[in-house]
Amino acid sequence: MHRITSHLSTLTCSRYTCKFKTWMISYHLCKRPQRYKNCIAYRSFLYEPPKEERLDISLEFSTAKEVLPLLHAVMTRDQDATWMIYQELQQARKLHLLSPQQHSIVLKSFDVNGKYPFTKIETTILKKKLFYIFDQMKEVGHDPSVIDYSHMMNVFSRIRLREICDSLWIESVEKGLQPSIYLFNSYLSSCLRRREPLLKKVNYILRNLEKSGLKPNLTTYALLVRLYFEARDIKSAQQILEFGFSTENYLEVEQHKWAIVRAFKCMMKAYGYKGDLKSMDECYRHMLRLKIKPDIYVFNTLIRYSCSHLNLQQANQYYDEMLLPEFSVTPNATTFQNIIYCLCEKGKTRECCRYIEQMKEQFNALPTEKS
């Protein structure tokens, strides 16, 4: 993953030595872990700026002391404090003291933070805050960059306000911004879970992507797999899966793993629902060839559809694999529920009792009402 780094060469200048405190805040703002999980990973894979477009988020050493509390609130991920201090700066007419990069940091600090589902009240509040900051950026002469548009589109696609994504896309085009692959990915993600036919819009986005001369990354392919899956075009989704993820660049696969796993889950569900357990297993083996370790949700998907089609042998195979040292995935109540259902359907009550004992004693998983 492209890590955002700070240019600290100016620290050697003697006139800045007295601003050690400012430097420490800059250091912590720029400090990022190498691996991301959950919503942070989702954001990064969609629109993390590439090296040639990277955003320098370091504090300038001429930063006014009035904005340091705001940047500290951003650093500590305190959205309430960030919002309060930002409003105070606006009322005092001091937002111009922020640099465009710092203003962008404040905008990106407002996100859904992995919380689903969002209530209508929470959606309205988040929308109000984002557009308030977005408009204030324009007001003080900090024209939003392609990264800012990507963030806005990403957030609104996740809280299912896709019409706003459409208007943001049109606005960015009218401003003449050079789109990045991350902006295209954010716009593609806004097409997910739409009730109206979406392939027309997907094709429009892909045509613009081709005209831009940009190369799709693995997240782009992962999104396309999910989009064709939702359009029930499994054949096209499978073709993209085979073409997009045939790379031997395992470092790139690791960087986009979060998006890739979701694409494979969709295909496994598609084949499992149809009863095509052979193709479902091939998707699973394809994922293993990419050196992606399956999680509990992948194994539960495989076991669920194997059991729903009464293929106990295949379900037991997945169960044994999840316990292998290289995976070390602990089964949960859902895992056992599917297997017990299959055993009951086949009339194997003795083996069913053995699994229930194992569920309680070995894995401390409490049975559900269904099991």
Secondary structure, DSSP 4 states (H G I P E B T S, - for coil): -PPP----GGGGSGGGTT-HHHHHHHHHHH---S---HHHHHHHHHHPPPGGG----PPPTT--GGGHHHHHHHHTT-HHHHHHHHHHHHHTT-GGGS-HHHHHHHHHT-S-TT--SPPHHHHHHHHHHHHHHHHHHHHTT----HHHHHHHHHHHHHTT-HHHHHHHHHHHHHTT----HHHHHHHHHTTTT-SS--HHHHHHHHHHHHHHTPPP-HHHHHHHHHHHHHTT-HHHHHHHHHHHT----HHHHHHTHHHHHHHHHHHHHHHHHHT-HHHHHHHHHHHHHTTPPP-HHHHHHHHHHHHHTT-HHHHHHHHHHHTSTTT-PPP-HHHHHHHHHHHHHTT-HHHHHHHHHHHHHTS-PPP-S--
